[in-house]
Amino acid sequence: MGIRRFKTLKPRNPCPECGNATIFRGRSEQVQEDLCEVWVECDCGHNPFEGKSEHCIESVWGSLDEGFLLMALAEWDELTEAA
Ligand SMILES: [Zn+2]
């Protein structure tokens, strides 16, 4: 539904595929009539949220504003910690 490429102010956990830690793509997708899921993926396309939608941020409009991106980045750090 939506995509927004952005650069983080401080590095996050590096992508396990390419090592990138600052350039991400915010993504949002409508999953129900009034519910969207927001997540981030690496600029290389690596998406640790794949198959782990419980880590996605729930949002009514699926907007990719800074607040949602920061929440999704916190989940990115958690998901890539275990990797
Ligand atoms: Zn990557």
PDB file of the backbone (N, CA, C, O) and the ligand in Angstrom, with CONECT records:
HET     ZN  A 101       1
ATOM      1  N   MET A   1       0.829  -1.201   0.000  1.00  0.00           N
ATOM      2  CA  MET A   1       0.000   0.000   0.000  1.00  0.00           C
ATOM      3  C   MET A   1       0.862   1.248   0.000  1.00  0.00           C
ATOM      4  O   MET A   1       0.630   2.182  -0.768  1.00  0.00           O
ATOM      5  N   GLY A   2       1.866   1.250   0.880  1.00  0.00           N
ATOM      6  CA  GLY A   2       2.745   2.404   0.912  1.00  0.00           C
ATOM      7  C   GLY A   2       4.192   2.000   1.070  1.00  0.00           C
ATOM      8  O   GLY A   2       4.501   0.938   1.610  1.00  0.00           O
ATOM      9  N   ILE A   3       5.074   2.857   0.594  1.00  0.00           N
ATOM     10  CA  ILE A   3       6.496   2.607   0.768  1.00  0.00           C
ATOM     11  C   ILE A   3       7.199   3.954   0.925  1.00  0.00           C
ATOM     12  O   ILE A   3       6.894   4.906   0.207  1.00  0.00           O
ATOM     13  N   ARG A   4       8.127   4.029   1.850  1.00  0.00           N
ATOM     14  CA  ARG A   4       8.860   5.275   2.050  1.00  0.00           C
ATOM     15  C   ARG A   4      10.298   4.944   2.426  1.00  0.00           C
ATOM     16  O   ARG A   4      10.559   4.339   3.466  1.00  0.00           O
ATOM     17  N   ARG A   5      11.226   5.348   1.564  1.00  0.00           N
ATOM     18  CA  ARG A   5      12.639   5.107   1.819  1.00  0.00           C
ATOM     19  C   ARG A   5      13.164   6.237   2.699  1.00  0.00           C
ATOM     20  O   ARG A   5      12.878   7.407   2.446  1.00  0.00           O
ATOM     21  N   PHE A   6      13.928   5.893   3.728  1.00  0.00           N
ATOM     22  CA  PHE A   6      14.418   6.925   4.632  1.00  0.00           C
ATOM     23  C   PHE A   6      15.751   6.512   5.233  1.00  0.00           C
ATOM     24  O   PHE A   6      16.168   5.357   5.152  1.00  0.00           O
ATOM     25  N   LYS A   7      16.414   7.510   5.847  1.00  0.00           N
ATOM     26  CA  LYS A   7      17.699   7.281   6.489  1.00  0.00           C
ATOM     27  C   LYS A   7      17.521   7.535   7.979  1.00  0.00           C
ATOM     28  O   LYS A   7      16.909   8.531   8.365  1.00  0.00           O
ATOM     29  N   THR A   8      18.041   6.657   8.814  1.00  0.00           N
ATOM     30  CA  THR A   8      17.897   6.843  10.254  1.00  0.00           C
ATOM     31  C   THR A   8      18.941   7.835  10.770  1.00  0.00           C
ATOM     32  O   THR A   8      20.021   7.973  10.195  1.00  0.00           O
ATOM     33  N   LEU A   9      18.600   8.522  11.864  1.00  0.00           N
ATOM     34  CA  LEU A   9      19.534   9.473  12.456  1.00  0.00           C
ATOM     35  C   LEU A   9      20.701   8.754  13.109  1.00  0.00           C
ATOM     36  O   LEU A   9      21.840   9.217  13.044  1.00  0.00           O
ATOM     37  N   LYS A  10      20.413   7.614  13.743  1.00  0.00           N
ATOM     38  CA  LYS A  10      21.492   6.807  14.314  1.00  0.00           C
ATOM     39  C   LYS A  10      21.369   5.389  13.791  1.00  0.00           C
ATOM     40  O   LYS A  10      20.264   4.917  13.526  1.00  0.00           O
ATOM     41  N   PRO A  11      22.510   4.699  13.637  1.00  0.00           N
ATOM     42  CA  PRO A  11      22.482   3.346  13.078  1.00  0.00           C
ATOM     43  C   PRO A  11      21.665   2.382  13.937  1.00  0.00           C
ATOM     44  O   PRO A  11      21.674   2.477  15.164  1.00  0.00           O
ATOM     45  N   ARG A  12      20.970   1.469  13.296  1.00  0.00           N
ATOM     46  CA  ARG A  12      20.232   0.423  13.994  1.00  0.00           C
ATOM     47  C   ARG A  12      21.032  -0.870  13.898  1.00  0.00           C
ATOM     48  O   ARG A  12      22.171  -0.855  13.432  1.00  0.00           O
ATOM     49  N   ASN A  13      20.462  -1.978  14.327  1.00  0.00           N
ATOM     50  CA  ASN A  13      21.147  -3.259  14.127  1.00  0.00           C
ATOM     51  C   ASN A  13      21.388  -3.449  12.637  1.00  0.00           C
ATOM     52  O   ASN A  13      20.490  -3.209  11.831  1.00  0.00           O
ATOM     53  N   PRO A  14      22.601  -3.881  12.258  1.00  0.00           N
ATOM     54  CA  PRO A  14      22.870  -4.067  10.825  1.00  0.00           C
ATOM     55  C   PRO A  14      22.038  -5.192  10.219  1.00  0.00           C
ATOM     56  O   PRO A  14      21.705  -6.179  10.874  1.00  0.00           O
ATOM     57  N   CYS A  15      21.722  -5.003   8.958  1.00  0.00           N
ATOM     58  CA  CYS A  15      21.014  -6.042   8.208  1.00  0.00           C
ATOM     59  C   CYS A  15      21.883  -7.292   8.146  1.00  0.00           C
ATOM     60  O   CYS A  15      23.059  -7.195   7.793  1.00  0.00           O
ATOM     61  N   PRO A  16      21.338  -8.472   8.480  1.00  0.00           N
ATOM     62  CA  PRO A  16      22.141  -9.700   8.428  1.00  0.00           C
ATOM     63  C   PRO A  16      22.544 -10.082   7.010  1.00  0.00           C
ATOM     64  O   PRO A  16      23.448 -10.897   6.821  1.00  0.00           O
ATOM     65  N   GLU A  17      21.884  -9.503   6.016  1.00  0.00           N
ATOM     66  CA  GLU A  17      22.202  -9.839   4.626  1.00  0.00           C
ATOM     67  C   GLU A  17      23.310  -8.961   4.059  1.00  0.00           C
ATOM     68  O   GLU A  17      24.211  -9.453   3.379  1.00  0.00           O
ATOM     69  N   CYS A  18      23.243  -7.655   4.341  1.00  0.00           N
ATOM     70  CA  CYS A  18      24.167  -6.740   3.661  1.00  0.00           C
ATOM     71  C   CYS A  18      24.910  -5.805   4.596  1.00  0.00           C
ATOM     72  O   CYS A  18      25.811  -5.089   4.160  1.00  0.00           O
ATOM     73  N   GLY A  19      24.550  -5.796   5.877  1.00  0.00           N
ATOM     74  CA  GLY A  19      25.274  -4.962   6.825  1.00  0.00           C
ATOM     75  C   GLY A  19      24.799  -3.526   6.915  1.00  0.00           C
ATOM     76  O   GLY A  19      25.278  -2.767   7.758  1.00  0.00           O
ATOM     77  N   ASN A  20      23.872  -3.145   6.065  1.00  0.00           N
ATOM     78  CA  ASN A  20      23.326  -1.788   6.102  1.00  0.00           C
ATOM     79  C   ASN A  20      22.622  -1.537   7.440  1.00  0.00           C
ATOM     80  O   ASN A  20      21.906  -2.399   7.951  1.00  0.00           O
ATOM     81  N   ALA A  21      22.843  -0.332   8.000  1.00  0.00           N
ATOM     82  CA  ALA A  21      22.234  -0.036   9.298  1.00  0.00           C
ATOM     83  C   ALA A  21      21.529   1.311   9.334  1.00  0.00           C
ATOM     84  O   ALA A  21      21.041   1.726  10.386  1.00  0.00           O
ATOM     85  N   THR A  22      21.470   1.993   8.205  1.00  0.00           N
ATOM     86  CA  THR A  22      20.900   3.340   8.222  1.00  0.00           C
ATOM     87  C   THR A  22      19.832   3.607   7.152  1.00  0.00           C
ATOM     88  O   THR A  22      18.997   4.494   7.332  1.00  0.00           O
ATOM     89  N   ILE A  23      19.845   2.867   6.056  1.00  0.00           N
ATOM     90  CA  ILE A  23      18.863   3.124   4.983  1.00  0.00           C
ATOM     91  C   ILE A  23      17.795   2.026   5.006  1.00  0.00           C
ATOM     92  O   ILE A  23      18.086   0.847   4.804  1.00  0.00           O
ATOM     93  N   PHE A  24      16.563   2.445   5.257  1.00  0.00           N
ATOM     94  CA  PHE A  24      15.472   1.478   5.351  1.00  0.00           C
ATOM     95  C   PHE A  24      14.302   1.925   4.493  1.00  0.00           C
ATOM     96  O   PHE A  24      14.233   3.070   4.047  1.00  0.00           O
ATOM     97  N   ARG A  25      13.394   1.001   4.277  1.00  0.00           N
ATOM     98  CA  ARG A  25      12.144   1.334   3.601  1.00  0.00           C
ATOM     99  C   ARG A  25      11.002   1.050   4.571  1.00  0.00           C
ATOM    100  O   ARG A  25      10.840  -0.074   5.046  1.00  0.00           O
ATOM    101  N   GLY A  26      10.231   2.059   4.853  1.00  0.00           N
ATOM    102  CA  GLY A  26       9.008   1.862   5.603  1.00  0.00           C
ATOM    103  C   GLY A  26       7.957   1.299   4.670  1.00  0.00           C
ATOM    104  O   GLY A  26       7.815   1.758   3.536  1.00  0.00           O
ATOM    105  N   ARG A  27       7.224   0.311   5.141  1.00  0.00           N
ATOM    106  CA  ARG A  27       6.199  -0.319   4.309  1.00  0.00           C
ATOM    107  C   ARG A  27       4.885  -0.382   5.070  1.00  0.00           C
ATOM    108  O   ARG A  27       4.874  -0.549   6.289  1.00  0.00           O
ATOM    109  N   SER A  28       3.801  -0.251   4.364  1.00  0.00           N
ATOM    110  CA  SER A  28       2.504  -0.454   5.003  1.00  0.00           C
ATOM    111  C   SER A  28       1.582  -1.192   4.055  1.00  0.00           C
ATOM    112  O   SER A  28       1.647  -1.025   2.837  1.00  0.00           O
ATOM    113  N   GLU A  29       0.734  -2.001   4.632  1.00  0.00           N
ATOM    114  CA  GLU A  29      -0.177  -2.810   3.839  1.00  0.00           C
ATOM    115  C   GLU A  29      -1.488  -2.949   4.596  1.00  0.00           C
ATOM    116  O   GLU A  29      -1.503  -3.190   5.803  1.00  0.00           O
ATOM    117  N   GLN A  30      -2.587  -2.794   3.869  1.00  0.00           N
ATOM    118  CA  GLN A  30      -3.900  -2.934   4.489  1.00  0.00           C
ATOM    119  C   GLN A  30      -4.185  -4.421   4.693  1.00  0.00           C
ATOM    120  O   GLN A  30      -4.078  -5.212   3.756  1.00  0.00           O
ATOM    121  N   VAL A  31      -4.549  -4.796   5.921  1.00  0.00           N
ATOM    122  CA  VAL A  31      -4.838  -6.200   6.209  1.00  0.00           C
ATOM    123  C   VAL A  31      -6.311  -6.432   6.532  1.00  0.00           C
ATOM    124  O   VAL A  31      -6.814  -7.548   6.399  1.00  0.00           O
ATOM    125  N   GLN A  32      -6.997  -5.372   6.957  1.00  0.00           N
ATOM    126  CA  GLN A  32      -8.442  -5.430   7.158  1.00  0.00           C
ATOM    127  C   GLN A  32      -9.013  -4.091   6.710  1.00  0.00           C
ATOM    128  O   GLN A  32      -8.276  -3.169   6.360  1.00  0.00           O
ATOM    129  N   GLU A  33     -10.337  -4.004   6.728  1.00  0.00           N
ATOM    130  CA  GLU A  33     -10.972  -2.785   6.234  1.00  0.00           C
ATOM    131  C   GLU A  33     -10.426  -1.532   6.922  1.00  0.00           C
ATOM    132  O   GLU A  33     -10.170  -0.515   6.277  1.00  0.00           O
ATOM    133  N   ASP A  34     -10.252  -1.624   8.248  1.00  0.00           N
ATOM    134  CA  ASP A  34      -9.791  -0.442   8.984  1.00  0.00           C
ATOM    135  C   ASP A  34      -8.509  -0.728   9.741  1.00  0.00           C
ATOM    136  O   ASP A  34      -8.283  -0.177  10.818  1.00  0.00           O
ATOM    137  N   LEU A  35      -7.669  -1.587   9.182  1.00  0.00           N
ATOM    138  CA  LEU A  35      -6.419  -1.926   9.858  1.00  0.00           C
ATOM    139  C   LEU A  35      -5.291  -2.139   8.853  1.00  0.00           C
ATOM    140  O   LEU A  35      -5.417  -2.887   7.883  1.00  0.00           O
ATOM    141  N   CYS A  36      -4.190  -1.453   9.125  1.00  0.00           N
ATOM    142  CA  CYS A  36      -2.995  -1.640   8.313  1.00  0.00           C
ATOM    143  C   CYS A  36      -1.865  -2.128   9.200  1.00  0.00           C
ATOM    144  O   CYS A  36      -1.874  -1.933  10.415  1.00  0.00           O
ATOM    145  N   GLU A  37      -0.902  -2.761   8.572  1.00  0.00           N
ATOM    146  CA  GLU A  37       0.317  -3.148   9.283  1.00  0.00           C
ATOM    147  C   GLU A  37       1.471  -2.346   8.700  1.00  0.00           C
ATOM    148  O   GLU A  37       1.588  -2.172   7.487  1.00  0.00           O
ATOM    149  N   VAL A  38       2.320  -1.865   9.604  1.00  0.00           N
ATOM    150  CA  VAL A  38       3.478  -1.069   9.208  1.00  0.00           C
ATOM    151  C   VAL A  38       4.738  -1.805   9.654  1.00  0.00           C
ATOM    152  O   VAL A  38       4.811  -2.309  10.775  1.00  0.00           O
ATOM    153  N   TRP A  39       5.716  -1.862   8.777  1.00  0.00           N
ATOM    154  CA  TRP A  39       6.985  -2.477   9.133  1.00  0.00           C
ATOM    155  C   TRP A  39       8.100  -1.827   8.332  1.00  0.00           C
ATOM    156  O   TRP A  39       7.842  -0.992   7.465  1.00  0.00           O
ATOM    157  N   VAL A  40       9.331  -2.203   8.617  1.00  0.00           N
ATOM    158  CA  VAL A  40      10.459  -1.680   7.840  1.00  0.00           C
ATOM    159  C   VAL A  40      11.234  -2.853   7.250  1.00  0.00           C
ATOM    160  O   VAL A  40      11.278  -3.941   7.824  1.00  0.00           O
ATOM    161  N   GLU A  41      11.835  -2.611   6.107  1.00  0.00           N
ATOM    162  CA  GLU A  41      12.741  -3.603   5.534  1.00  0.00           C
ATOM    163  C   GLU A  41      14.024  -2.889   5.142  1.00  0.00           C
ATOM    164  O   GLU A  41      14.057  -1.669   4.980  1.00  0.00           O
ATOM    165  N   CYS A  42      15.077  -3.679   4.993  1.00  0.00           N
ATOM    166  CA  CYS A  42      16.362  -3.113   4.595  1.00  0.00           C
ATOM    167  C   CYS A  42      16.262  -2.585   3.171  1.00  0.00           C
ATOM    168  O   CYS A  42      15.398  -3.008   2.403  1.00  0.00           O
ATOM    169  N   ASP A  43      17.143  -1.668   2.827  1.00  0.00           N
ATOM    170  CA  ASP A  43      17.175  -1.143   1.467  1.00  0.00           C
ATOM    171  C   ASP A  43      17.514  -2.235   0.446  1.00  0.00           C
ATOM    172  O   ASP A  43      17.237  -2.082  -0.743  1.00  0.00           O
ATOM    173  N   CYS A  44      18.119  -3.349   0.917  1.00  0.00           N
ATOM    174  CA  CYS A  44      18.427  -4.470   0.004  1.00  0.00           C
ATOM    175  C   CYS A  44      17.218  -5.368  -0.196  1.00  0.00           C
ATOM    176  O   CYS A  44      17.237  -6.266  -1.037  1.00  0.00           O
ATOM    177  N   GLY A  45      16.162  -5.124   0.580  1.00  0.00           N
ATOM    178  CA  GLY A  45      14.960  -5.939   0.439  1.00  0.00           C
ATOM    179  C   GLY A  45      14.798  -6.959   1.546  1.00  0.00           C
ATOM    180  O   GLY A  45      13.749  -7.593   1.653  1.00  0.00           O
ATOM    181  N   HIS A  46      15.830  -7.132   2.382  1.00  0.00           N
ATOM    182  CA  HIS A  46      15.717  -8.096   3.484  1.00  0.00           C
ATOM    183  C   HIS A  46      14.622  -7.652   4.449  1.00  0.00           C
ATOM    184  O   HIS A  46      14.586  -6.505   4.894  1.00  0.00           O
ATOM    185  N   ASN A  47      13.732  -8.591   4.757  1.00  0.00           N
ATOM    186  CA  ASN A  47      12.585  -8.267   5.603  1.00  0.00           C
ATOM    187  C   ASN A  47      12.433  -9.290   6.728  1.00  0.00           C
ATOM    188  O   ASN A  47      11.840 -10.350   6.528  1.00  0.00           O
ATOM    189  N   PRO A  48      12.975  -8.971   7.925  1.00  0.00           N
ATOM    190  CA  PRO A  48      12.887  -9.932   9.036  1.00  0.00           C
ATOM    191  C   PRO A  48      11.465 -10.085   9.572  1.00  0.00           C
ATOM    192  O   PRO A  48      11.199 -10.980  10.374  1.00  0.00           O
ATOM    193  N   PHE A  49      10.546  -9.211   9.133  1.00  0.00           N
ATOM    194  CA  PHE A  49       9.152  -9.299   9.575  1.00  0.00           C
ATOM    195  C   PHE A  49       8.385 -10.379   8.810  1.00  0.00           C
ATOM    196  O   PHE A  49       7.268 -10.738   9.181  1.00  0.00           O
ATOM    197  N   GLU A  50       8.993 -10.892   7.741  1.00  0.00           N
ATOM    198  CA  GLU A  50       8.347 -11.913   6.922  1.00  0.00           C
ATOM    199  C   GLU A  50       7.928 -13.103   7.782  1.00  0.00           C
ATOM    200  O   GLU A  50       8.763 -13.732   8.432  1.00  0.00           O
ATOM    201  N   GLY A  51       6.642 -13.404   7.780  1.00  0.00           N
ATOM    202  CA  GLY A  51       6.139 -14.512   8.581  1.00  0.00           C
ATOM    203  C   GLY A  51       6.027 -14.204  10.061  1.00  0.00           C
ATOM    204  O   GLY A  51       5.685 -15.083  10.852  1.00  0.00           O
ATOM    205  N   LYS A  52       6.311 -12.962  10.448  1.00  0.00           N
ATOM    206  CA  LYS A  52       6.227 -12.566  11.856  1.00  0.00           C
ATOM    207  C   LYS A  52       5.387 -11.306  11.990  1.00  0.00           C
ATOM    208  O   LYS A  52       5.825 -10.310  12.567  1.00  0.00           O
ATOM    209  N   SER A  53       4.188 -11.363  11.456  1.00  0.00           N
ATOM    210  CA  SER A  53       3.351 -10.169  11.403  1.00  0.00           C
ATOM    211  C   SER A  53       2.983  -9.661  12.790  1.00  0.00           C
ATOM    212  O   SER A  53       2.549  -8.518  12.938  1.00  0.00           O
ATOM    213  N   GLU A  54       3.156 -10.518  13.825  1.00  0.00           N
ATOM    214  CA  GLU A  54       2.882 -10.035  15.186  1.00  0.00           C
ATOM    215  C   GLU A  54       3.859  -8.929  15.579  1.00  0.00           C
ATOM    216  O   GLU A  54       3.609  -8.193  16.534  1.00  0.00           O
ATOM    217  N   HIS A  55       4.957  -8.809  14.856  1.00  0.00           N
ATOM    218  CA  HIS A  55       5.914  -7.737  15.143  1.00  0.00           C
ATOM    219  C   HIS A  55       5.574  -6.447  14.386  1.00  0.00           C
ATOM    220  O   HIS A  55       6.120  -5.386  14.689  1.00  0.00           O
ATOM    221  N   CYS A  56       4.688  -6.539  13.418  1.00  0.00           N
ATOM    222  CA  CYS A  56       4.309  -5.337  12.667  1.00  0.00           C
ATOM    223  C   CYS A  56       3.510  -4.388  13.565  1.00  0.00           C
ATOM    224  O   CYS A  56       2.849  -4.814  14.512  1.00  0.00           O
ATOM    225  N   ILE A  57       3.585  -3.109  13.248  1.00  0.00           N
ATOM    226  CA  ILE A  57       2.866  -2.103  14.007  1.00  0.00           C
ATOM    227  C   ILE A  57       1.471  -1.939  13.402  1.00  0.00           C
ATOM    228  O   ILE A  57       1.326  -1.731  12.198  1.00  0.00           O
ATOM    229  N   GLU A  58       0.466  -2.035  14.242  1.00  0.00           N
ATOM    230  CA  GLU A  58      -0.902  -1.874  13.750  1.00  0.00           C
ATOM    231  C   GLU A  58      -1.250  -0.394  13.646  1.00  0.00           C
ATOM    232  O   GLU A  58      -0.920   0.403  14.524  1.00  0.00           O
ATOM    233  N   SER A  59      -1.916  -0.053  12.571  1.00  0.00           N
ATOM    234  CA  SER A  59      -2.234   1.334  12.306  1.00  0.00           C
ATOM    235  C   SER A  59      -3.547   1.400  11.537  1.00  0.00           C
ATOM    236  O   SER A  59      -3.799   0.570  10.663  1.00  0.00           O
ATOM    237  N   VAL A  60      -4.378   2.377  11.856  1.00  0.00           N
ATOM    238  CA  VAL A  60      -5.654   2.488  11.143  1.00  0.00           C
ATOM    239  C   VAL A  60      -5.416   2.908   9.693  1.00  0.00           C
ATOM    240  O   VAL A  60      -6.002   2.342   8.770  1.00  0.00           O
ATOM    241  N   TRP A  61      -4.549   3.907   9.502  1.00  0.00           N
ATOM    242  CA  TRP A  61      -4.365   4.460   8.162  1.00  0.00           C
ATOM    243  C   TRP A  61      -3.119   3.955   7.456  1.00  0.00           C
ATOM    244  O   TRP A  61      -2.954   4.154   6.252  1.00  0.00           O
ATOM    245  N   GLY A  62      -2.252   3.307   8.199  1.00  0.00           N
ATOM    246  CA  GLY A  62      -1.026   2.819   7.576  1.00  0.00           C
ATOM    247  C   GLY A  62      -0.070   3.921   7.186  1.00  0.00           C
ATOM    248  O   GLY A  62       0.733   3.765   6.266  1.00  0.00           O
ATOM    249  N   SER A  63      -0.158   5.052   7.897  1.00  0.00           N
ATOM    250  CA  SER A  63       0.721   6.157   7.534  1.00  0.00           C
ATOM    251  C   SER A  63       2.157   5.832   7.937  1.00  0.00           C
ATOM    252  O   SER A  63       2.410   5.168   8.941  1.00  0.00           O
ATOM    253  N   LEU A  64       3.083   6.323   7.121  1.00  0.00           N
ATOM    254  CA  LEU A  64       4.497   6.054   7.370  1.00  0.00           C
ATOM    255  C   LEU A  64       5.159   7.296   7.953  1.00  0.00           C
ATOM    256  O   LEU A  64       6.215   7.729   7.492  1.00  0.00           O
ATOM    257  N   ASP A  65       4.515   7.864   8.981  1.00  0.00           N
ATOM    258  CA  ASP A  65       5.136   9.024   9.606  1.00  0.00           C
ATOM    259  C   ASP A  65       6.194   8.560  10.602  1.00  0.00           C
ATOM    260  O   ASP A  65       6.341   7.367  10.868  1.00  0.00           O
ATOM    261  N   GLU A  66       6.924   9.529  11.142  1.00  0.00           N
ATOM    262  CA  GLU A  66       8.115   9.200  11.915  1.00  0.00           C
ATOM    263  C   GLU A  66       7.817   8.313  13.122  1.00  0.00           C
ATOM    264  O   GLU A  66       8.590   7.409  13.441  1.00  0.00           O
ATOM    265  N   GLY A  67       6.695   8.575  13.791  1.00  0.00           N
ATOM    266  CA  GLY A  67       6.366   7.795  14.986  1.00  0.00           C
ATOM    267  C   GLY A  67       6.233   6.313  14.675  1.00  0.00           C
ATOM    268  O   GLY A  67       6.734   5.469  15.418  1.00  0.00           O
ATOM    269  N   PHE A  68       5.560   5.998  13.579  1.00  0.00           N
ATOM    270  CA  PHE A  68       5.390   4.592  13.211  1.00  0.00           C
ATOM    271  C   PHE A  68       6.705   3.982  12.744  1.00  0.00           C
ATOM    272  O   PHE A  68       6.995   2.819  13.024  1.00  0.00           O
ATOM    273  N   LEU A  69       7.494   4.774  12.035  1.00  0.00           N
ATOM    274  CA  LEU A  69       8.779   4.247  11.571  1.00  0.00           C
ATOM    275  C   LEU A  69       9.690   3.932  12.744  1.00  0.00           C
ATOM    276  O   LEU A  69      10.410   2.934  12.720  1.00  0.00           O
ATOM    277  N   LEU A  70       9.667   4.777  13.776  1.00  0.00           N
ATOM    278  CA  LEU A  70      10.507   4.521  14.952  1.00  0.00           C
ATOM    279  C   LEU A  70      10.053   3.263  15.689  1.00  0.00           C
ATOM    280  O   LEU A  70      10.880   2.479  16.153  1.00  0.00           O
ATOM    281  N   MET A  71       8.743   3.073  15.794  1.00  0.00           N
ATOM    282  CA  MET A  71       8.243   1.855  16.443  1.00  0.00           C
ATOM    283  C   MET A  71       8.648   0.625  15.640  1.00  0.00           C
ATOM    284  O   MET A  71       9.047  -0.394  16.204  1.00  0.00           O
ATOM    285  N   ALA A  72       8.543   0.730  14.318  1.00  0.00           N
ATOM    286  CA  ALA A  72       8.914  -0.406  13.466  1.00  0.00           C
ATOM    287  C   ALA A  72      10.418  -0.674  13.545  1.00  0.00           C
ATOM    288  O   ALA A  72      10.845  -1.827  13.495  1.00  0.00           O
ATOM    289  N   LEU A  73      11.223   0.389  13.667  1.00  0.00           N
ATOM    290  CA  LEU A  73      12.676   0.198  13.784  1.00  0.00           C
ATOM    291  C   LEU A  73      13.031  -0.498  15.096  1.00  0.00           C
ATOM    292  O   LEU A  73      13.974  -1.288  15.143  1.00  0.00           O
ATOM    293  N   ALA A  74      12.276  -0.208  16.168  1.00  0.00           N
ATOM    294  CA  ALA A  74      12.515  -0.895  17.440  1.00  0.00           C
ATOM    295  C   ALA A  74      12.265  -2.394  17.274  1.00  0.00           C
ATOM    296  O   ALA A  74      12.976  -3.221  17.844  1.00  0.00           O
ATOM    297  N   GLU A  75      11.238  -2.728  16.481  1.00  0.00           N
ATOM    298  CA  GLU A  75      10.955  -4.144  16.210  1.00  0.00           C
ATOM    299  C   GLU A  75      12.044  -4.754  15.320  1.00  0.00           C
ATOM    300  O   GLU A  75      12.428  -5.910  15.493  1.00  0.00           O
ATOM    301  N   TRP A  76      12.528  -3.959  14.373  1.00  0.00           N
ATOM    302  CA  TRP A  76      13.652  -4.416  13.533  1.00  0.00           C
ATOM    303  C   TRP A  76      14.820  -4.816  14.415  1.00  0.00           C
ATOM    304  O   TRP A  76      15.402  -5.886  14.238  1.00  0.00           O
ATOM    305  N   ASP A  77      15.165  -3.946  15.375  1.00  0.00           N
ATOM    306  CA  ASP A  77      16.291  -4.240  16.261  1.00  0.00           C
ATOM    307  C   ASP A  77      16.058  -5.535  17.031  1.00  0.00           C
ATOM    308  O   ASP A  77      16.974  -6.337  17.210  1.00  0.00           O
ATOM    309  N   GLU A  78      14.823  -5.728  17.482  1.00  0.00           N
ATOM    310  CA  GLU A  78      14.512  -6.942  18.229  1.00  0.00           C
ATOM    311  C   GLU A  78      14.621  -8.176  17.336  1.00  0.00           C
ATOM    312  O   GLU A  78      15.180  -9.195  17.741  1.00  0.00           O
ATOM    313  N   LEU A  79      14.088  -8.077  16.129  1.00  0.00           N
ATOM    314  CA  LEU A  79      14.091  -9.225  15.221  1.00  0.00           C
ATOM    315  C   LEU A  79      15.500  -9.567  14.731  1.00  0.00           C
ATOM    316  O   LEU A  79      15.817 -10.738  14.522  1.00  0.00           O
ATOM    317  N   THR A  80      16.337  -8.560  14.549  1.00  0.00           N
ATOM    318  CA  THR A  80      17.681  -8.824  14.032  1.00  0.00           C
ATOM    319  C   THR A  80      18.654  -9.147  15.161  1.00  0.00           C
ATOM    320  O   THR A  80      19.775  -9.586  14.902  1.00  0.00           O
ATOM    321  N   GLU A  81      18.242  -8.937  16.403  1.00  0.00           N
ATOM    322  CA  GLU A  81      19.062  -9.277  17.560  1.00  0.00           C
ATOM    323  C   GLU A  81      19.288 -10.797  17.606  1.00  0.00           C
ATOM    324  O   GLU A  81      20.404 -11.272  17.817  1.00  0.00           O
ATOM    325  N   ALA A  82      18.206 -11.532  17.404  1.00  0.00           N
ATOM    326  CA  ALA A  82      18.257 -12.988  17.510  1.00  0.00           C
ATOM    327  C   ALA A  82      18.976 -13.606  16.316  1.00  0.00           C
ATOM    328  O   ALA A  82      19.450 -14.740  16.392  1.00  0.00           O
ATOM    329  N   ALA A  83      19.055 -12.867  15.223  1.00  0.00           N
ATOM    330  CA  ALA A  83      19.611 -13.446  13.986  1.00  0.00           C
ATOM    331  C   ALA A  83      21.130 -13.587  14.047  1.00  0.00           C
ATOM    332  O   ALA A  83      21.746 -14.056  13.089  1.00  0.00           O
TER     333      ALA A  83
HETATM  334 ZN    ZN A 101      20.207  -5.475   3.733  1.00  0.00          ZN2+
END
